[in-house]
Amino acid sequence: MKPHCRDHRCGRCSVAGVILVATLLIATSAHSRLGYAGKVSHVSDGDTLWVAPDAGGPARKLRLDGIDAPEICQPHGEASRQALARLALNRRVEVRVRRQDDYGRELAHVKVDRQDLGALMVREGQAWSYRWRNHPGPYAAEEAAARQAHRGLFAAGRPELPRDFRQRHGPCPAPGR
């Protein structure tokens, strides 16, 4: 049997190095899936907020996973932002990040007082359950209840989905933060 090398260029050391790096990457990925706790420091619109992690570091920009709130310049956009601020601003939250979206925000499930913030926003009629293809989204039941009760943006008429609004009007001017 060959003795262990001293210069760490043998096949055994290379394999051990690859295993170590893979283990660290898996642990880091698992840690981010586990999430973190923090305090909401800013609310940009009805589905975007900033959370300052308890562990320190700068506030992180999050988009609530599974919902689509009106654009800030769209009818009911400011009301949706105010609803999210009422529910979460300056409150401690639990965050579970799923991935990053196309705008660099963490797409996350956020809980405040053990309640799903996305479900609360849709149930109050402040956002839609995020649809894709033929799927009604994760909060379809909450949206149906809000529509039936004429809550929030479902109180009058037929509100326009944010993606349709953006197609017709383009994006809203960038917020200050």
C-alpha angles and dihedrals in degrees: 000000000000114000117242112273124248099211096053095230098113124107092256093058092045092053091045090051092050091049091049093050092046091050091051092049092049091048091049091048092048090049092054090048089052088058133204143256126243149138125273107241102174141011115209099180141330096300104024127078141156122237124195105211117233088228090064135249131104123323112272123226112234135185115205108247117233100020137088116202125193116274111262091247092045122093108280091014095116092044089053091050090050091050092053090047090051091051099042118008112121090359129122114251140182114230129200112184118210099180143308120282127224091273096055095256121135108250101220149164108234127195127197116188087353091300123122106248093205092054091048093052093050094043089054090051093247096121143012127249103258108256128202129177106327095333116110092211134246096293100047093126092051090049092049090052092049091049092049091049092044091233125169115328090005092062095096135023125327111315117219118245112244093241090055091047091051091049091054100038107019123232123326117253110278113271120241092258 
